[in-house]
Amino acid sequence: MLAAAHVDVVGLGLNALDTIIRLPHFPAFDSKVEILSAETLLGGQVATAVVCCQRWGLRTRYAGKVGDDFAARLHREAFASEGVEAHLIEVPHCSSQCAYILVDAYSGERTILWKRDPRLDVESHELNPEWITRAKLLHIDGHPCAPAETAARWAQHAGMIVTADLDNRYHGVEALLEHVDFLMSSREFPERLLGTSNLFESLPEIVRRFRCRVAGATLGRDGALAWDGSQFHYVPAFAVSAVDTTGAGDVFHGGFAYALLQNWPLLRALEFSCAAAALNCTAAGARGGIRPLAEIERFASEAPRRSSLFSADELRERSARALARVQISRPE
């Protein structure tokens, strides 16, 4: 077997075939609504983040599972056309993950109806260590956690960066977090993990408990918040006329991985990631609005922002309180 090539980013996690259904308004129960359009496009948390990095000039690899259906062929063709080195493990007599996404044409917000066969879960023994370790950064989504933990351990042993996009308290997620350097989760994940809805308490606790370098959360229309062990960093969201919010978080994570490999400061990384995510919302589908680097940078410097949730003074005060709590609770 030939040795795997060295790449910048390797992703292990979900891929999906999305049917985007645009509606004039969200349907009420027991009603009929004429659709505006329907389009089948490719998506998936990690798969989309990897495609972003590839389009922005990084060398990438993706590993995940597909069925033996038409969707699998589309994934293979798309990765090949993008230039992504793809290792797709095919499950016989199985459908690939699919989703039907209802998009409100007025707001661009979406509701996702999805189906995933349990046989699509990658198992640790199916992973080739070289897929993981011959890279600079590993991006995972915890679907499922056991192989993601295996890959993250390999990556950390190889001196790589490990980033994670988590949204639920999956079985084994605590063990996985022990090997994550940069966690940018959904807004809800910290509460699901620790039981508190206050991000100013939960994010520092995640860093303290699991030794992450950064713990943060994407906040949708409100931007992104992150704790780096000593202070909070907050970026308000950019104001755009949203067509479809599908994939915004996935593109954010692609942007964040790209920024880390440029060695940008955390605040700049968050700015770039939020800008890339906002622009993606101006087109249909998880990958429809992935813009070139120069356009994202220009947009980040010129575009208007939504209202900020926190003032600079509040962030400083919250940072001081969090740092004091962490120092008091720090183990001997």
Phi and psi in degrees as a GROMACS rama.xvg file:
@    title "Ramachandran Plot"
@    xaxis  label "Phi"
@    yaxis  label "Psi"
@TYPE xy
-68.4803  143.607  LEU-2
-67.0465  144.271  ALA-3
-66.7164  143.769  ALA-4
-70.6447  156.462  ALA-5
-79.0672  131.647  HIS-6
-128.226  174.952  VAL-7
-87.1456  -45.3014  ASP-8
-128.58  134.068  VAL-9
-121.929  135.779  VAL-10
-117.788  136.884  GLY-11
-127.017  113.061  LEU-12
165.109  -149.724  GLY-13
-78.0887  146.119  LEU-14
-127.517  161.138  ASN-15
-158.045  154.47  ALA-16
-106.838  116.349  LEU-17
-105.669  131.151  ASP-18
-102.956  110.997  THR-19
-90.3889  117.518  ILE-20
-114.08  110.637  ILE-21
-88.8587  132.281  ARG-22
-123.696  148.587  LEU-23
-67.2145  -24.9478  PRO-24
-164.229  160.652  HIS-25
-70.7043  135.595  PHE-26
-70.0867  140.013  PRO-27
-80.0361  162.545  ALA-28
-62.406  138.571  PHE-29
58.2271  46.2081  ASP-30
-130.767  174.018  SER-31
-123.739  135.129  LYS-32
-133.921  127.737  VAL-33
-75.0063  129.201  GLU-34
-77.1982  151.738  ILE-35
-85.5729  -37.1289  LEU-36
-166.202  161.726  SER-37
-143.143  133.309  ALA-38
-145.502  136.927  GLU-39
-100.833  122.734  THR-40
-137.031  162.419  LEU-41
-90.9692  147.069  LEU-42
-155.581  -149.566  GLY-43
111.881  137.734  GLY-44
-53.4944  -63.8156  GLN-45
-74.5527  -39.7728  VAL-46
-57.1061  -43.2422  ALA-47
-69.2642  -40.4023  THR-48
-60.3269  -40.2067  ALA-49
-66.1063  -42.0247  VAL-50
-61.0271  -40.2149  VAL-51
-54.7563  -52.0501  CYS-52
-61.2373  -38.176  CYS-53
-63.3936  -44.2293  GLN-54
-66.4537  -24.9733  ARG-55
-91.309  12.6275  TRP-56
99.376  2.50817  GLY-57
-87.9822  156.993  LEU-58
-89.7444  132.219  ARG-59
-133.88  159.319  THR-60
-140.419  145.343  ARG-61
-131.765  140.289  TYR-62
-130.684  132.919  ALA-63
-175.424  -177.84  GLY-64
-113.923  148.211  LYS-65
-135.799  167.341  VAL-66
-83.7339  -162.117  GLY-67
-112.692  43.8056  ASP-68
-118.651  -173.547  ASP-69
-60.9318  -37.242  PHE-70
-60.0976  -39.6726  ALA-71
-60.4648  -41.0251  ALA-72
-63.5736  -40.6253  ARG-73
-61.7868  -41.708  LEU-74
-62.0133  -46.4394  HIS-75
-59.8016  -45.792  ARG-76
-64.87  -39.7633  GLU-77
-67.3597  -45.6788  ALA-78
-61.2726  -41.8051  PHE-79
-63.002  -43.3501  ALA-80
-68.6593  -30.1105  SER-81
-77.1223  -22.5621  GLU-82
92.5413  13.3026  GLY-83
-82.7024  130.912  VAL-84
-75.1239  110.88  GLU-85
-111.606  132.636  ALA-86
-116.394  91.8743  HIS-87
-101.165  113.844  LEU-88
-84.897  118.638  ILE-89
-92.4956  131.913  GLU-90
-102.023  117.608  VAL-91
-67.7942  147.944  PRO-92
55.182  42.7248  HIS-93
-142.79  143.49  CYS-94
-88.5523  143.095  SER-95
-68.6144  161.914  SER-96
-62.5219  137.989  GLN-97
-136.239  160.191  CYS-98
-147.354  144.611  ALA-99
-111.991  118.931  TYR-100
-114.03  114.865  ILE-101
-89.5777  117.023  LEU-102
-110.299  123.876  VAL-103
-76.1861  116.597  ASP-104
-63.8533  -27.1141  ALA-105
-72.1307  -45.5914  TYR-106
-103.674  -21.5552  SER-107
82.7568  -4.89037  GLY-108
-72.2361  153.103  GLU-109
-132.228  157.022  ARG-110
-122.158  131.108  THR-111
-108.74  127.526  ILE-112
-110.337  120.185  LEU-113
-133.855  160.417  TRP-114
-142.478  129.466  LYS-115
-139.687  120.762  ARG-116
-71.7021  132.288  ASP-117
-57.4577  -23.0064  PRO-118
-68.8509  -11.1328  ARG-119
-80.925  -3.73557  LEU-120
-70.0606  124.929  ASP-121
-67.9804  142.86  VAL-122
-108.164  148.58  GLU-123
-55.9909  -38.6722  SER-124
-69.7878  -12.9839  HIS-125
-85.4928  -8.41147  GLU-126
-86.141  138.09  LEU-127
-91.9581  120.133  ASN-128
-53.6917  -32.7838  PRO-129
-68.384  -26.2462  GLU-130
-57.852  -36.2924  TRP-131
-87.3176  -52.9876  ILE-132
-77.3451  -17.3149  THR-133
-90.0923  60.5922  ARG-134
-158.504  169.85  ALA-135
-97.1056  -28.8839  LYS-136
-141.873  136.519  LEU-137
-110.38  129.553  LEU-138
-116.085  129.302  HIS-139
-132.717  161.295  ILE-140
-127.351  3.99939  ASP-141
75.9503  21.2389  GLY-142
-110.25  92.7479  HIS-143
-88.6627  -178.849  PRO-144
-77.8125  -34.2356  CYS-145
-59.6283  -53.0937  ALA-146
-67.2337  -32.1702  PRO-147
-63.4869  -39.8222  ALA-148
-64.7012  -43.8451  GLU-149
-56.6762  -48.8924  THR-150
-63.3396  -40.0595  ALA-151
-66.217  -37.8506  ALA-152
-63.6748  -45.5288  ARG-153
-58.3076  -43.9369  TRP-154
-64.1133  -46.044  ALA-155
-64.751  -38.5611  GLN-156
-62.7943  -30.1282  HIS-157
-86.7752  2.67984  ALA-158
79.0576  21.7826  GLY-159
-88.1096  166.172  MET-160
-87.3079  138.641  ILE-161
-119.81  121.735  VAL-162
-115.049  149.807  THR-163
-137.116  141.052  ALA-164
-117.422  99.8318  ASP-165
-119.44  142.526  LEU-166
-131.567  -12.0081  ASP-167
-137.296  160.987  ASN-168
-86.1735  76.0403  ARG-169
-70.1843  157.949  TYR-170
-59.0563  125.262  HIS-171
88.6279  6.7536  GLY-172
-68.5062  -30.6733  VAL-173
-63.3552  -43.7772  GLU-174
-64.4613  -37.439  ALA-175
-63.0246  -43.362  LEU-176
-61.5629  -23.4738  LEU-177
-61.9442  -17.2178  GLU-178
-119.774  18.7932  HIS-179
-104.385  130.305  VAL-180
-87.0088  -45.9622  ASP-181
-126.102  111.062  PHE-182
-103.449  119.903  LEU-183
-122.13  97.5665  MET-184
-97.5848  178.609  SER-185
-68.9226  163.454  SER-186
-58.0638  -34.4935  ARG-187
-83.0594  -21.4915  GLU-188
-60.2126  -46.3276  PHE-189
-56.7909  -39.1213  PRO-190
-67.1985  -41.0128  GLU-191
-63.6528  -30.2822  ARG-192
-81.2848  -44.4537  LEU-193
-114.02  -13.6306  LEU-194
88.526  5.60504  GLY-195
-121.601  137.536  THR-196
-87.2433  -4.60206  SER-197
-85.8902  106.764  ASN-198
-65.1044  -26.6275  LEU-199
-69.9103  -15.7906  PHE-200
-100.286  -41.3435  GLU-201
-73.8449  -39.8109  SER-202
-64.1603  -46.2785  LEU-203
-62.1153  -34.6687  PRO-204
-66.7453  -36.8933  GLU-205
-63.048  -43.8363  ILE-206
-62.3668  -43.8573  VAL-207
-65.8881  -46.2796  ARG-208
-74.0615  -38.8738  ARG-209
-108.141  -1.27618  PHE-210
64.2004  30.3567  ARG-211
-68.5486  152.013  CYS-212
-75.2535  -37.5869  ARG-213
-142.098  138.294  VAL-214
-127.215  127.682  ALA-215
-145.847  177.512  GLY-216
-142.53  139.655  ALA-217
-84.8434  138.205  THR-218
-116.823  19.9892  LEU-219
61.3311  -123.524  GLY-220
-65.5945  -10.0149  ARG-221
-100.941  -0.17635  ASP-222
100.697  -136.439  GLY-223
-150.458  144.533  ALA-224
-129.569  137.443  LEU-225
-144.444  149.55  ALA-226
-117.079  127.159  TRP-227
-105.487  14.1338  ASP-228
100.667  -16.5498  GLY-229
-138.608  -22.6111  SER-230
-156.374  160.619  GLN-231
-89.7476  145.675  PHE-232
-124.75  130.114  HIS-233
-131.522  136.543  TYR-234
-126.824  119.909  VAL-235
-67.0047  156.021  PRO-236
-72.5239  155.611  ALA-237
-85.2791  146.12  PHE-238
-88.2477  121.248  ALA-239
-137.686  161.934  VAL-240
-87.4463  98.9828  SER-241
-73.2658  132.229  ALA-242
-95.4385  -40.4788  VAL-243
-161.642  121.523  ASP-244
-86.1034  1.09548  THR-245
-56.5694  131.139  THR-246
82.4798  -0.365023  GLY-247
-58.7572  -45.1156  ALA-248
-65.3798  -36.0467  GLY-249
-65.7766  -41.5634  ASP-250
-67.9635  -36.9239  VAL-251
-54.1026  -46.539  PHE-252
-69.5707  -33.5881  HIS-253
-61.7413  -43.8042  GLY-254
-62.8793  -39.414  GLY-255
-66.49  -42.3961  PHE-256
-61.9013  -44.145  ALA-257
-58.9199  -47.1645  TYR-258
-62.3949  -40.3194  ALA-259
-61.7643  -38.7234  LEU-260
-73.8504  -13.2512  LEU-261
-90.2445  -1.97024  GLN-262
61.138  33.7143  ASN-263
-74.7073  151.362  TRP-264
-59.9851  156.434  PRO-265
-58.3968  -42.4787  LEU-266
-63.0009  -41.29  LEU-267
-66.2278  -37.6687  ARG-268
-61.3712  -42.0917  ALA-269
-66.9662  -40.3623  LEU-270
-59.872  -49.3923  GLU-271
-62.2174  -43.9392  PHE-272
-65.0708  -42.3975  SER-273
-65.1668  -38.4539  CYS-274
-65.8439  -44.6673  ALA-275
-61.7858  -41.1057  ALA-276
-65.7631  -42.6371  ALA-277
-62.7453  -44.6648  ALA-278
-63.5988  -34.0246  LEU-279
-64.2904  -25.7519  ASN-280
-73.11  -7.70489  CYS-281
-89.0454  5.43065  THR-282
-141.889  164.951  ALA-283
-81.1807  143.437  ALA-284
92.2021  163.936  GLY-285
-64.4593  -27.383  ALA-286
-120.603  7.47832  ARG-287
-68.9534  -25.929  GLY-288
-115.371  26.0654  GLY-289
-70.3142  113.243  ILE-290
-98.511  159.135  ARG-291
-62.9201  156.819  PRO-292
-55.5077  -46.2968  LEU-293
-61.962  -38.0808  ALA-294
-67.8192  -38.5566  GLU-295
-65.0111  -44.6441  ILE-296
-62.7363  -42.941  GLU-297
-64.7185  -43.9984  ARG-298
-60.412  -42.9644  PHE-299
-61.9132  -31.3245  ALA-300
-87.8715  -19.7261  SER-301
-116.772  -25.515  GLU-302
-72.995  148.096  ALA-303
-70.3963  157.549  PRO-304
-109.508  156.746  ARG-305
-76.6931  168.448  ARG-306
-58.7356  138.044  SER-307
-77.7685  137.371  SER-308
-75.733  -28.6398  LEU-309
-134.612  138.334  PHE-310
-81.6891  164.542  SER-311
-60.5878  -39.7353  ALA-312
-64.314  -40.8451  ASP-313
-65.683  -39.3331  GLU-314
-64.154  -40.9806  LEU-315
-62.9919  -43.7586  ARG-316
-64.2854  -44.5374  GLU-317
-63.322  -38.4043  ARG-318
-63.8786  -43.6711  SER-319
-63.4403  -41.6852  ALA-320
-65.0942  -43.8559  ARG-321
-64.668  -41.4242  ALA-322
-63.4614  -38.4858  LEU-323
-65.4676  -42.089  ALA-324
-63.0801  -42.1336  ARG-325
-63.9647  -41.3256  VAL-326
-67.1604  -36.5058  GLN-327
-68.1575  -39.7157  ILE-328
-90.0163  -3.12807  SER-329
-62.9091  133.067  ARG-330
-67.4648  155.952  PRO-331
